[in-house]
Amino acid sequence: MKDTGGGTKKRPGRKSKWDEVRTRLPEIEGWLKKGLTEAQVCKNLGVAVSTFNDYKKRYPELMNAIKRGKQTIITEIENALIKRALGYEYEEVKTYIKREGDKEIKHIEKIQKHMPADVGACAILLKNKAPDEYTDNKALLNLKKEELALRKMIEEAKNW
């Protein structure tokens, strides 16, 4: 170890990249909004996944940027799932070229279509948005609620 003159010894190793990562928080948030994984973000930043995980634990501003970035994509996915669960109308456009003699005529055909509601998407939404009402295993749900209540009682007794 190297003596820095003040009586303290500095550990050898690489210089932290946190200062650079901190300046790129808006960029990180943007990448996550676009759907990049944390591993892809690490590659873009040039830091190891383990280092990134360490930064997440040590720097709340990084965790906040990650949460904001991921929330956008989660909301978009939820909205798409809701749309699929309920069904929707859409327009299908077909473009083709038709020959009439020595002329080529471009034709555009627009067709209104209906995507029916998807039972699987309905089930996913109901199980996640209203688990008390729509669960496959009510007994397990009740046990978990009882366990949570018991844990709260134990914690309160410790603090008493």
Secondary structure, DSSP 8 states (H G I E B T S, - for coil): -EE-SSS-EE--S----HHHHHHTHHHHHHHHHTT--HHHHHHHHT--HHHHHHHHHH-HHHHHHHHHHHHHHHHHHHHHHHHHHH-EEEEEEEEEEEEETTEEEEEEEEEEEEE---HHHHHHHHHHH-TTTS-S-HHHHHHHHHHHHHHHHHHHHHH-
